[in-house]
Amino acid sequence: MHKEEFHLKFFMCVIESRQLGRTPQRTAGEASTSDLLIRKPPPETYDLKETMDDPHTMEGIPVLENEWIMTHEEHHAAKTLGVGKAIAVLTSGGDAQGMNAAVRAVVRVGIFTGARVFFVHEGYQGLVDGGDHIREATWESVSMMLQLGGTVIGSARCKDFREREGRLRAAHNLVKRGITNLCVIGGDGSLTGADTFRSEWSGLLSDLQKEGKITPEEARKSSYLNIVGLVGSIDNDFCGTDMTIGTDSALHRIIEIVDAITTTAQSHQRTFVLEVMGRHCGYLALVTSLSCGADWVFIPECPPDDDWEEHLCRRLSETRTRGSRLNIIIVAEGAIDKNGKPITSEDVKNLVVKRLGYDTRVTVLGHVQRGGTPSAFDRILGSRMGVEAVMALLEGTPDTPACVVSLSGNQAVRLPLMECVQVTKDVTKAMNEKKFDEALKLRGRSFMNNWEVYKLLAHVRPPVSKAGLHTVAVMNVGAPAAGMNAAVRSTVRIGLIQGNRVLVVHDGFEGLAKGQIEEAGWSYVGGWTGQGGSKLGTKRTLPKKNLEQISASITKFNIQGLVIIGGFEAYTGGLELMEGRKQYDELCIPFVIIPATVSNNVPGSDFSVGADTALNTICTTCDRIKQSAAGTKRRVFIIETMGGYCGYLATMAGLAAGADAAYIFEEPFTIRDLQANVEHLVQKMKTTVKRGLVLRNEKCNENYTTDFIFNLYSEEGKGIFDSRKNVLGHMQQGGSPTPFDRNFATKMGAKAMNWMTGKIKESYRNGRIFANTPDSGCVLGMRKRALVFQPVTELKDQTDFEHRIPKEQWWLKLRPILKILAKYEIDLDTSEHAHLEHISRKRSGEVPV
């Protein structure tokens, strides 16, 4: 059917349905059946795992019409979870980007469940002072705050709350408003204060009742206080969570400055010493050093050896000898030596000038790290944590301990608040007692892994011998993605450190077939970490038609292992190499695939290198578009994103930018769904929020094109709102990689090369490398809380090859959050909400990422 014919039939159907009265009547913002989060029958009739997966991601599961739709009563129960309850949300301590996203989520999900939600302005001080500092929030009161830095409701250090008298006044203010649920967004000090408040609650109520400030009935209704904490801190210094709200945004600010400084440093052959925040935690400094390829980093958890001055100067001079025109040194503000003596940025500068005579400058970044727009990661993190916090509060009982909502891998977890606080204090105590190894371990294995990768790349000298233990080739395949160069740099340098001979292949499998291969030394990949695109060149060509030439090149260059960095073509190419082993023995060498694509559609990995950069590009564009729409009023923008058939970018950008709808292939939509979305926007224009944002994945539907949706919205919105469209295109593949992509790519490259060296040794037989087992060709991917190697052949059953996507995708479970935050009347599935864990259990099972 031609598209014109289809469009005609569409409008005829709409007209006919209206004439026959078949168009379902919906209240403002109500979604259609396919907008609902479909729930499956109980576990006795379905596998438990399947009950927690989206129906559109798994083959063999009944289609939509045959699914068990929740009953009206169940839907009503989900919507009344918070009826009769009140939640207060406050931000305390130092501000952090992403706090507003968390506040917005708490308010909207709280209202969605039927609860009353209150802002507490100016942190604990507002809680103590009461009055206008505690105000009821509305749905519209949190509009346009998602992209704002800092905290809109204010934060303050409060001495009054540290005294019992202050906490007594705070309790009075809460009881009088019927608030028995408190969400605190802040650091360990703020969360400790909340736990103290909760433990004293009964005594505070008793005192208030004795003083006649509250009635016995008020005391009965407020008999216990639920506390849930969200960690907002740019330092990432709270034990129990992989990332705190604000850390990723702070890294964005730091890397922007480092990239800018790098250009001027190269021009004048200067050394720059950059001081970043991190009084008791070196996370920002450590990840910055990995993300920019710094020559040295000073962090409080790992003081340098006693002869560090000699080692540092030798390292800087060796870097210059290899051809580098600059040096970058990162200093955490709390850096110390092994005797506990502070190491300041001025100390480091004076040392370099005195011993080496280099032109050296100091830049102290200061509070710029706290400012600016939150990154996509922090917006999504804040939103997810806010939703989980509301669920934890509403599910709380008098026996439930105060908990903190944390991130582990890509999973939300609940941990006992005071267990986390205690471990965080143990780190500081260990450092004060100069037990630095213990402090490093308490930070978690992810922190330790960052430190080990840094030491390898910055402190270990590559062997002088050029013979090479083994020969490993590195290549890029598929479309370019930001972070590919960081992965290549890490792979090459770790390979050289291990004594391997490392080759780089230009233009993917095509270049491998044509012999476009050269040897890479240490300096070959210098400065690659922050560069976007693919320096090696990359093509989508698959190896199947050139297996003979590829085999010849492998023999000619004595390639014994292959590291392939790329997207779905890299994965498909890996399968073709495995198949080709039956015909060509030369292909019986180990290979590993590092997923790198903006589409995030490689089976075997929840994240791909490059996707975070693309996501931030989309968010930045959406922010500007929303700002434009806010100025002109009554305007709806339809934005088309990349991703092929994978809706990851559209969904996550919709969550991060506050979209009203995100159309994706994985979640089929119909004529009536489009009509419901238009009606939703019509109702929205009657409120104070007179703008709309709709995202469409480029291949979500062959008939409902961007032009078609634009025309539909334009026609149906006549006289109510204007429509505009924007196709973002290849700008999503460009730009400098984000800190997340740089760090992720660096660690993936290091882990891949470590695996490769071991696998080559394991495959050495009769004087040659021969690897033909399934586990000799793997995808290295992040799965929930771990980085794992998975044989490509085992991933075949998990792949939808026609649409180039995995059959199961974790992020689909986040779509209900997007719809709820956009005010659609759907059910919030609680099947995968976090359960309370213990930090000791979590940390012992944690896998380094």
N, C-alpha and C positions, 0 to 999 in steps of 0.2 A: 504494500500500500504506500503510495507517495505521501510525503509529509503534508502537502497541501490538502490532499484528500482526507488524511487523518484529522487535521485541524478542523476541517469542515464538519466531519462526523462528530468531533468532540463538542463543538458548539451546538450541533443539532441535538446531541444527547442531553446537554445541559438545559436547552430550551424545552425539550420533551419532558425531562424529569420535573421541571418547574410546572409545566402545564398539567402534568398528572399528579402533582403534589408529592412526588417521591423524594424530593430533596430533604434530607434529614434536618430537622430544626435543632439548632444548637444554641446554647447560651454563649455569651461573650467569652471567647478564648477557648471554647471546648473543642477537643480534637476528635477526629473520626476514629473508627475501630482500629485502623492500621496505625494510628498515632499512639494507641495504648501500648504499654509494655505487656506483650502477650505472656501469659503464664501457663505452664504446662500442668498436666495432672500430677497428683501426688507421686512420690518416689515408688510406690508399689506398682505403678503401671509404666513408669518411665525410669530410666537409669538416672541416679542422683546427679551425676555429672551433667547430663543433658538438661536437667531441670534448671541449671544455672547458666545455660548458654542461650544466646539469641537464636530464634528459630530460623533466621535467614542465613546463618553461617554454616549450617551442618547439613550434609547430604543425607537423604533417606529419612529425614524427619517430616512428618505430615505438613502439607502446605497450609497457608493461612486459614482457609475456610474450615479445615478440619481441626484446627487448634482448639484447645479448651480455653475459652475466654472467661475471665473472672466474672463472677456474678455481680449484680448491682450491689448486693449487700457487702461483698468483700471490698469493692471499690469504695463504697461509702465508709467502711471501717478504716481504710487507709487514709481517707480524707479527714477523719475525725480523731486521729491519733493524739492530737494536741489540744482537743477541745477542753476548755476548763483549766488549761495550764498557761503559765506565763514564763517567758524566757527573757533574760537580760543578757546583752552582749557588750563587752567593754574591751578596749585595747589599752595595754599598760606597758610601762617601761619605754625602751627605745623604739622608735617607729621603724617599720620595715615595709618595703613595697610588696603588695599582695594582701596586706591586711584588709583593705577595702573589699577585695574579692571575697574574703572569708566572711566579713560582716554582711555583705550583700546576700551571700548564700544562706547564712543563718537566718536573716530576716525573711527571705522569700520562702525558704523551705518551712520555717516555723509557721508562717502565715498559711502556707499550703496545707499544713496538717491541722489547721484550726486553732493554733495557739496564738496568744497575744505576744508580741515581741517588743522589747524596749531597748532603746539606745541608752547607754550610760556614757555621757560625755566627760572627757578629761579623766578617764581611767578610774582608779580607786578613789581619787579625790572627789569625782562626781558622785560616786557611790556613797561617800561619807556626807557630802554636802546636800544631796538630794535636790528637791525643788525641780527647777527646769533642767537640771543636769540629767534627769532621768525622764525621757520622753518616749511615748509610744511611737513605733515605726510603722510606716505604711509601705505598700508595694512600690509606690512611685518615689518614696523618699530615698531609695537606694539606686535610683536610675542614674546612669552616667557616672557612677563612681568606680566602675570596674577598672578603667584605664588610668585612674589617678594614683599617684604615688602617696607615700605617707599613710596617715589615717584620718579620714574625714571627721570621725567622731572625737578626735583628739586623744592625747595621751599625756600623762604627767607622773612625775615621781611624787609619791604621797607619804609623808611622814605620819600623818594622822592615822592611817590604816594600820600602821605598825603597832599602835597602842590599842589596848582592848576597848578603851572609850570610843575610839574612832570606829572600830568594828561593830560596837553596839549601835552607833548611829547608822551605820550602813545596813545592819540587820533590820532596824526599824523602818528604814526607807523601802527595803524590799518587801517586808511583811505588809506594810500599808498598801502596797500595789499588788499584793497577791503573787509575787515573783518567788518561785521556789527552784528555778533552774538558772544557772549562771554559766555563761560561756566566756572564758577569759583567754584573750589572745595576747601573748607576751612571752617573755623569757623565763628562765628558771626562778628568778626572784618573784616575779608576778604570780607564777603558778604555785610557788610555795606559800605565798600569802593567801591564795585561794583555798589551799588545803587546810591551812590553819583556821581560816574563817569557817570552813565546813565542820571541822572537828569541834569547834566551840559553839556551834549553832544552837544546840539544845540549851546550853547555859546562857547564851545571849537572849534566847526567847524567854527563859525563866526570869531573867533580870528585868527585861522589858515589861513582862506581865506584873512583876512585883511593883514596879514603878508606875503601873497603870497606863503605860504608853500603848499597850495593845490589849485586846480583849482575849479571854480564854478561847473564844471561837476562832479568832485570827491566829492564835498560837496553834490550835488544832489543825487548821487548814495549811499552816506552814510548818508542820512538824519536822520536816527534814529538807535539806538543801542538796540538790544535785550539782556537781561541779564537773565541767569538762574543759580541758585546756587545749589550745592550739598554739604551737610554738612559732612565734613571730620574732625572728632575730636574724640579722644579716650575717652574723658570725658563724652560724651553723655549729654552735657550741653545746647543743643539748643532746645528751646521749639517749638513744632509743629511736631516733628517726634519721633516715638517710639525708634528708634535706629539710631545713626549716624554712618557713615562709619568709621570703626576702633575700635569701642567699643567692639564688640564681640571678636576680635583678642586680644585686651588688656586683656580682661577677661581670655582668654586662657593662656596668659603668667602668669597672677597672679595666677590662679588656679594650673598651673604646679608647681609653686614655693611653694604655700601653701601645696600641696600634698607632696612635697619633704620634707618640713619642718616638717610636721606632723609626719613623721616616726622617725626623730631624736628627736623630742619633746617627743614622747611616750617613747623612749628608756631611756631618762634621767629625765622624769617627769618634763618637763620644761614648762614655759609660754612664748609664743612668741607674741611680738607686731609687727605687720606688717604695714608699712606706704605705702599707695598707692596714685597714683595721683588723683587729683580732687580738685583744688584750690578753685573753687566756686561751685562745684557740687559733691555730694556724691554718685553718681550712682555706680561707680566702687566699692567703699567700701561697699555699701549696698548690691549689688548683690553678691559680693564676700562673704559677711557674710552669706547670704542665701545658697550659693553654697558650702560652706565648713562647715556649722554648727558652726560658730564662737560664742564665749561666749558674745562678746560685739562689737559694732561698733560705731565709732564717725564720724558724718557727719556734714557739715556746716549748712544744712537746718534744722536740728533738734538737737539743743544743749541739753545735758543731764540736768536733774533737779539739783537743787543746792546741794543736798546731794548725787551726783553721785559717789563720792569716796567711801562712805559707801556701796552704792548699788552694785557697781562693785566688791568690795572685798567680799561682801556676796555671790554674784553670783558665783565668782570663787571658793570660799571655798565649796559651796554647790555642785558644779560640781565635785570637788575632792572627797567629801564625798560619792557621788553616784558611785564612782569607776573609774572616768576618770583619766588618767595619764598625761593629758596635758590641757593647756588652749590656745586658740587663740583669740587675740584681733586685730581688724582691725581699723586703723586710716586713715581717709582721710587727705591729706596734708593741707587742709583748715579748719580742725575741730576747732570749737570754743565753749566756754561756753555761757551761756545766757547773759553775760555782754560783749560779743565780744572778750574776751581774748582767744588767741590761746591755744589749747590743743595739745601738741606735743607728739610724740611717746616716747621721753625720759621722759616727765612728767609722762606718764602712767607707764613706767617701774619703775621709782623711787618710785611711789606710791605702786605698787605691792610688790616690794622688802622690802620697809619700813614697810608696814602694815602686810603682809602675810609671808614674808621671802622666797618666792618662787624663784627658780633659773629662772631668766627672761632675755630674749635676745631681741634685737631690730633688725629688718631687714627692711631697706628702699629700696624698689624695684626700684625706679628711672626710668631711660629711657629704661630699659629692657622692660617696658610695651609697648613702641612704636615700638619695633623691632620684627623681626621674620616674618615668613610666615603668610599671611592673612588666616583666617579661611574660611571654605566653605561659611558660612553665609555672611561674608563681601565681598567675591568674587561675590556671587550672588546678594547681595544688590548693590554693586558698578556697576555691569553689568546692572541690571534693572534700576537703577537710571540714568545711562549714556544714555541708550536707551530713557528713558522718557525725559531727558534733551534735546536731539536732537529734539525730536518731539515738545517739548514746544518752542524751539528756532525757528524752521521752521514754526510753526503755529503762531508765534508772529506778532503783528501789532504795530504801533506807540502808540496805546491806551492800549496795554497789559501791566499791571504792572510787574515789575521784580518779578519773583517767585522763590521759592525754592521747589525742588522735595523732598517729604518726604515719610516716611513709616508709615502706620497706619494699625496695624494687619499684614495682608499679602497683603495689597492694597497700590499701589502707588498713592499719592495725590499731587496736586500742591497747594501751599499756598503763599499768598502775602509775599514777602521776608521781608519787613519792619514790618509787623504785628508780624512775628515770632521773629525778632530781638528785637522789643519793649517788648514783653512778656519776652524774655530772660533777657533783662536789668531790667525789673520789679522785677524779682526774686532777682537779686543782690541788687537792691534798697531796697526791703523788708527786706533782711538780714541785710543790713547796718542800717536800722531803727529798727532792732530787732523785726520785725513782722514775726516771724518764721512760724506761722500757715499759713499766707498768702503765704509765699515763698513755703511751701510744696504743697499747692493747685495749685500754678502756675506751678509747675513741672509736673502736670498732674495726673490723677487718677491711672495710671499704677505705677508711682513712689510711690504714697500714698499707694497703695495696697501692694507693696513690703515692705514698712515701717511697715504697720499693721501686716503682716505675720511675719516679723522679731521680732517685739515687743512681739507677742504671743509666739513665739518659744524661745526667749532669755530672756524675762523679767518677764513673768507671771509664778508664782509658781503653779505646779499641786496640786490639792487637796490632803490632807493627807488621807482622808477617802478612804477605799478600797471597799466600798459597791457598788459604780457605779450607776450612774443615769440610763443609758441604756447599753446594751451589743452589741457592734459592732464588726464584724469579718472582717479581711483584708486578701486578698489572691492574688497570682499571677497566671495567666492562659496563656497558649500558650508558644511560644518560648521566651527565655530570651532577655531582651533589657536593655541597659545601662540607668540608671535613675529609674528603678523599685524600687531599694532600697531607693532612695531619696523620692519617692512617699509614700512608706510604712512608712518611718520614720516620714514624715510630718503628714500623716493620724493618726498614732498611737499617736503622741505627742499632736496634736490638740484635738484628742478624749479625752485624759487624762486631758488636761487643761479644757475641757468642763464638766468634772466630769463623763465621761463614763468609762465603763469597756471595754477594747479593747483586742480582741483575734486575734491571727495570725494563719492562716491555712497553713500547709505545703503541697506542691505538688498539688496545684490547686483543681479542683473539685474531683479528686480521693482522695486526702487527706481529703477533707470535708466529703466524704462518709465514709471513714475509721476512722474518728474521730481523725486525726492527727492535733490536735488543742491545743494551749496553750495560757495562758494569757501573755500579754506583758506589762512590766513596762517602765518607762522613760528610764532607762539605757539599756534596751533590744535592742534598735535601735541606740545606741550611735555609732557614727563614720560611719554610713551607707551611708551618702550622697555621698561620693566620690567613693563608691565601685561599680564596674560593676556587670553584671549578676543579678541573683536573689538569695538573701540569704535565702528566704523562700522555694526555690525550686518551679519549675513550670513545668506543663505538659499540653499536648494538649488535654487530655481526656475531653470529653463533658459530661454534667450532665444527659442527657436523660435516659441512661441505669441504672443510680444509684439514681433516684429521691427518691425512698423509703428510702435508706440508708442516703441520704442527709437530708431528712425531719426528720429522727430520730436524726441525729447529731444536727440539728437546735433546736430540742426540748430538747435534753440532755444538751446542753451548753447554752440554753436560748438565742440564737442569735436573735437579734431584727432588725438587719440591716447588709448589706453586701457591702463592698467596693471591687470591682473586678478590678485589675490592669492587663491589658493584651491586646492582639491583636485581630485578627478576631475571634479566638476561644472564647475569653471573650464575644464578641458581640453575637456570635451564642449561647453561653451558656446562656446569658441573655435572649434571645428569648425562649430558651427551659425552663428556669425557669418560664417565664411568662405563657407559655403553660401548664406547670405542675401545676400551681395554680388551674386549673380546677379539678385536682385530689387530690391534697394535700394542705390543708389549711395552713400547716406549712410553705409553700413557699410564703405565702402572707405577706412578709416583704419587706421593701424598699431595693433596691439595686441600686448602681451607678457604671458605668464602666469608668475607666480612660484609654484612649487608650495608649498602650505602646507596640510598635513593630517597628522594623527597616524598615518594608515594608511600613509603613504609609498608610495602606489600610483599616482603620476602618471607616465605614460610620458615618457621623455626626461630623467629625473633620478634619480640614485642616492639622493639625499637630499631630503627635504621639510622646510620650516620647520614646527616643532611636534612632529616625531617624536621628537627627542631628549628633549624635556620629558616626553612621554608615557612614554618608555622609563625615565626616571629615576623617575617616579611608580610604575610597575610594580615596579621594582627595590626601591624603599623598602618597598613593601607586602610583597614576597616576603621581604625581609630580616627583617621583623617576624614574618611567618608562620613562617619557618624557625627563628627564635629560640623561638617558641612550641612548635613541633614538637620542638625539641631538649630543651626542658624536660619535655614530657609523654612523650616517647619513643614509638616505634612508631606514628607518625602520618604519613599521606600527605595532602597538600593538592592539590586540583585547582583551578586558577585559570583563569578565562576572561578573555581579553584582547580588546580591540577590534581593528579592522583590516579589517572586511568580509571579503572573500575573500583579502586579502593577509596572509600570515603573517609579515611583517617584525617586528612587535612581539613576537609569541610566540617567534619564533626568537632574536632578539637579546636579549630579556629572559631567555630560557632560558639563553643563553650567559653573560649578565652575573650572573644569580642562581644559577647552578649547578643547573639543573633536571635531572631524570631523564629527562624526555621533553617534547616540544613538538609537539602535533598541529596541522598546517596543511593548507590546501586544496591547495597546490601539490605536496605530497608525499602522495599517496593512501595510506591505511592500511586494513588489513583486520581481520577478527575475530582472526586469528592474531597480528597485530601487537599488538593490545590484550592478548591473552593473554600474549604474550612480555614485554610491559612489566610486567604483574602479576607474572609469575614472576621477573623481574629484581628487583622491589621485595621480593618474598618472600626472595630470596637476600640482598638488601642488609640486611634486618632481622636477619640472622644475624651481621652484622659489628658493629663498635662504632658505626657511623653509622646510627642507628635512626630515620630520618626520610626523607620523600620529598616531592618537589615536581614537579608535572606541570602544564604550561601547555597551554591549548587555545584556538586562535583561534576567534572566535565563529561563523564560517561554514565551518569546516574540513570538516564533513560534516553533511548535513541529518538523518541518522539517528543517528549517534553524537554525541548532544547532550551537554552538560555533565552534565545529570541522569543520562543513561544511563551515561556513563563513571564518574560518582560511584557509581551503584548497582552497576555491575560490580565496581569496586574494593572496595566495601564487602562485597559477597558473597564474592568470591574471597579477600579478605584476612581473613576472619573468623578470630579467634583468633590472627592474626599481626600485623595492624596495623589501626588505625582510619582512616577516611577523612573528610575535610572538604572542602567546596567554597566557593569565593568568586568571585562575579562582580564584577569591578572597575567596570564601567560607565563613566559619563560623568566620573568623577573623572580619567580619563586625558586628557580634553580641557581640564581646568582647571589652575589654578595659575599662578604666575609663570614666565615662560620661562627656560630655562637659559641660561648664558652662550653656549653653542654656538648655540642658536636665535636669541638676540639679535644676536650677531655675524654669523651667516650671513644673517639677514633684513636686517640693515643693509647689508651688502655687496651682497646681491641687489637690494635696492631702488635702491641707487646705480647699479649696473651696468645695471639695467633702464631707469632714467631717462636715462642717458647714451646707451643704444641708441635710446631713443624720440626724443630730440631730434635725433639724426642721421638717423633714418628719416623723421621729419616733413619735415626739410629736403630729403631725397632725393625725397620724394613730392610736393613742391610743384610744381604745374603749372597754368599759365593762371590764376593768381590763387587757386587752391584746392588743398586736399590731396586727392590721389587715389592710393590704394594698393591695388592688386588683385593683386600678385604673391604667390606662396606665401610668400616670406620676409618679408612684411609682417605676418604673424601667427605668432608664435613662442612656444615654451616656453623659458624660461631655466632650464637645469638643470646640475647637476654630473654629469659623466661621467668616471669614473675620476680623472684628474688635472687636469681643466679645467672651467671654467664655459663653456657653449656655448649659443648660440641655435639652436633647431631648429624649422623650420616645422611647425605642428600637422598639416598635411596629410601630411607625410612620416612622421609618427609613427603614422598610422592602421594601417599594416601591422604595427606592433609592439605593437598593443593587443588584448587580449581584452576586448571591450566587454561581453560577457555577465556576466563576473565582475569587471569594473572593475579590471583589473590589467594591467601590462605582460607581454608574453609571455616576456621574458627579465629575470631579476632577479639581480643580482650576489651578494646575500647568501645565496642558496641554496647557494653553494659553501662556506659556513661551517658548514652543518648537520652535516657529518661531525665537525667539531671538537666540537660540542655533544655528540654521541653518544659520541665517544671519551672525553671528560672525564667522562661519566656512566658509563663502564666497559662500553660495549657493544662486542661483538666485530665490528667492521666494518673495512673497508679505508680507509686514509688515502690519498686520491687525491693524487698529487704532480704532476699535469699542470700545475697553475698555481702551483707553488712559485716563489718569486722566484729570479732569477738575478742574478749579480753585475753591478752597473752601476758607472759611475764618477760621482763627484759633479759633475764639470764638465759631463758630458753631461746629467745629470739637471737641474742648475740652468739650463742654457741652454735646455732644453726645457720648463721649468716655466711654467705659466700662472697668472697671479695669481688667487687665490681669495679 
